Each structure stands twice: as C-alpha cells, then as structure tokens.
Amino acid sequence: MNLVRLKGVPILQQLHLEERLLRKSSDNWCIINDGTHDPTIVMGISGKPVELLEIDPVLQDELPVIQRFTGGGTVIVDQGTVFVTFICNKDAVPGLQSYPRPIMSWSSLVYQKVFQGIGDFSLRENDYVLGNHKFGGNAQSIIKNRWLHHTSFLWDYEISNMRYLKLPKRTPEYRQARGHLEFICRMKDYIPRSNFIDRTIDAVGNHFLVRSMELEAIKYPSGTKFQPSSRLLRKQELEEAEFDSRTGVFINGLLRSLDLCSLVNREYGIYNFSNFGHGWNE
C-alpha cells in the first residue's frame, strides 16, 4: 500500500486526488492529510443545502461549501481535522466483500488497534465513537473493482462552527436526539495528534506492506482523462436554495391558512372566500 502524508492540503484538492486515484490508479493507497487551512463545509453527493445547512450564516460568513463525490453526511472541516483515506482494489483485503458494512467492519479493526488502551472505541451504526460520542465522519465510494473509505477525524473543533449545520432528518438511534455539542467529542482529549497519525500508520502496517510516497511522485497512466465530481457550490446556488426554502415556508403557511378557512366555511358557513386576500392587488 502506498502511503501519502499531506499537511494542510485544501480539502477540495484532497477530494480530487482521492477520486482520481480511485478511478485511474490500480494501486492501493492510504492518504493522511493533517488538517486543512480554511474552515469548509463538505456535504455528501446527494446532500441538499436547504436541508443540511443554516444558509443565512453560511452566506454571511462566506463559508465555502463543497459537494463531494462520496455519500455520507455533512461535516465542517478545518485545521483541527485529520483526514484518513483508504483506496483499495477489490481483492486487497482477503475475504472482504466490497459492500459498505463489511468495509466499515474492516476499517474499524484498523482503528481498534489505533485506539487500543485509549478510551472506549467502537463502531456504532456506521460511526466511530469513543464511549457514546462520535469523533469521525465516514463516507465511501464503491466502483466495479475498487473501493474508497475516508474519514474526517475531529481532533479539535470550534464550537461556533456548529451553528452552520442543521440537525439532520435521519440520525443514528444512539444519538438520542442530542445536539451537535452533546453528540461529538474531541480526539485531543484522548490522544496527541502526532501519536494518532503514527499509530494509524502502524495499524495499517498490520494489514499491508506500506511504502511511503511523495505527492509529486504519483504517476497516472498516460492518456487518461479525469473529470472530478467534487465541486465548490456557487454562491448563487446557495442563495437559490435559501430563496426556495423561504418560498416553500410561505406557500406551506398559505396552504394551511386556506385549509383552515375552508374548514371554517364548511363547518359554519360564515367565511366569504371572495374577501380572502383583500388588499393584495390594490
């Protein structure tokens, strides 16, 4: 397995690298990126800003929003985030089926070794947790002969950044309706940053023969074209999502008013619909 260690690479650049290696390389890879400079929101491929983000503060603070090429939930990443990615051929891990749950089970074995003797690590409903608190966001991409599993680990985070994220509609059962700050934890309370990275590399070495490689040394087959799927959402897209949200709220409120008026008219026969909206077109 080729190991590429990065420091502060922008998350969009990292995502483009990962997808290219997934689709255009035939080697196995582990990529570790120690932080990304600018706070950035990263959504899954099917994520909808209006459902996942508090768009007003996102726009006001000009926070970048990226839609990545993998599934999974929404995270906000910055210098306090450590990223670890595995990109493997289908037959890289003997006996491993290329489906989300088996891949998660295998990766949890790697991290069990990392956190051995540190906290109460476990895999719960596709989340890495210490005790009852999540500390890493996972996502995957599985193609014909290869798969990718990447995690953004919360070594540290800014409490103020949580205001950009809505509570997702679908949450794991163990979350028990807890808010963001009650649900997640900081890895720095359990393990030094450099120690986590070193232990991760050692744990990967239990499964693969690891070879370190510089980013500049990565080569791709000649003549191969690549168009990345991960992209930065335009400000206009976020503004339109916010407008659609406000319009939807207004229309839903109007429809509820109409339903109420209709009910009153049916029950009591006292409402004159010809007067409804009087003044709108004056």
QUIVEN-V733857 format. One record per backbone hydrogen bond with DSSP energy under -0.5 kcal/mol. CO is the residue of the C=O (numbers start at 1). NH is the residue of the N-H. If there is no record, write none. Layout:
# QUIVEN-V733857
co={CO & CO}
nh={NH & NH}
This chain:
# QUIVEN-V733857
co={1 & 2 & 2 & 3 & 3 & 4 & 4 & 6 & 8 & 10 & 11 & 12 & 13 & 14 & 15 & 16 & 17 & 18 & 19 & 20 & 21 & 24 & 28 & 29 & 30 & 31 & 31 & 32 & 32 & 33 & 33 & 34 & 35 & 39 & 40 & 41 & 42 & 43 & 44 & 47 & 48 & 48 & 49 & 52 & 53 & 54 & 55 & 56 & 57 & 58 & 59 & 64 & 65 & 66 & 66 & 67 & 70 & 75 & 77 & 78 & 78 & 80 & 80 & 81 & 82 & 83 & 84 & 85 & 86 & 87 & 88 & 89 & 92 & 93 & 97 & 99 & 100 & 101 & 102 & 103 & 104 & 105 & 106 & 106 & 107 & 108 & 109 & 110 & 111 & 113 & 115 & 119 & 120 & 122 & 122 & 124 & 127 & 127 & 128 & 128 & 129 & 129 & 130 & 130 & 133 & 134 & 135 & 136 & 136 & 137 & 139 & 140 & 141 & 145 & 146 & 147 & 148 & 149 & 150 & 151 & 151 & 152 & 153 & 153 & 154 & 155 & 157 & 158 & 159 & 160 & 161 & 162 & 164 & 169 & 172 & 172 & 173 & 175 & 179 & 180 & 180 & 183 & 186 & 187 & 187 & 192 & 193 & 194 & 195 & 196 & 197 & 198 & 199 & 200 & 201 & 203 & 204 & 204 & 208 & 211 & 214 & 215 & 221 & 226 & 231 & 231 & 234 & 235 & 236 & 237 & 238 & 239 & 240 & 241 & 242 & 243 & 244 & 245 & 246 & 247 & 248 & 249 & 250 & 251 & 252 & 253 & 254 & 255 & 256 & 257 & 258 & 259 & 260 & 261 & 262 & 263 & 264 & 264 & 265 & 270 & 271 & 272 & 273 & 275 & 277 & 279}
nh={211 & 4 & 30 & 5 & 213 & 6 & 32 & 34 & 37 & 14 & 15 & 16 & 17 & 18 & 19 & 20 & 21 & 22 & 23 & 24 & 25 & 221 & 2 & 87 & 4 & 33 & 85 & 6 & 34 & 35 & 83 & 8 & 8 & 64 & 77 & 66 & 75 & 68 & 47 & 49 & 51 & 52 & 53 & 166 & 55 & 58 & 59 & 60 & 61 & 63 & 62 & 41 & 233 & 43 & 68 & 231 & 45 & 42 & 40 & 36 & 81 & 155 & 156 & 35 & 153 & 33 & 151 & 31 & 149 & 29 & 147 & 92 & 94 & 96 & 99 & 103 & 104 & 105 & 106 & 107 & 108 & 109 & 109 & 110 & 111 & 112 & 113 & 114 & 115 & 116 & 118 & 121 & 131 & 124 & 129 & 127 & 124 & 129 & 135 & 136 & 122 & 131 & 132 & 133 & 130 & 185 & 154 & 128 & 138 & 152 & 150 & 71 & 148 & 90 & 143 & 88 & 141 & 86 & 139 & 84 & 153 & 137 & 82 & 155 & 187 & 188 & 159 & 161 & 162 & 163 & 164 & 165 & 54 & 171 & 175 & 176 & 176 & 178 & 183 & 183 & 184 & 134 & 189 & 190 & 191 & 196 & 197 & 198 & 199 & 200 & 201 & 202 & 203 & 204 & 205 & 206 & 207 & 208 & 210 & 3 & 217 & 218 & 224 & 228 & 67 & 233 & 238 & 239 & 240 & 241 & 242 & 243 & 244 & 245 & 246 & 247 & 248 & 249 & 250 & 251 & 252 & 253 & 254 & 255 & 256 & 257 & 258 & 259 & 260 & 261 & 262 & 263 & 264 & 265 & 266 & 267 & 268 & 269 & 269 & 272 & 273 & 275 & 276 & 278 & 280 & 282}
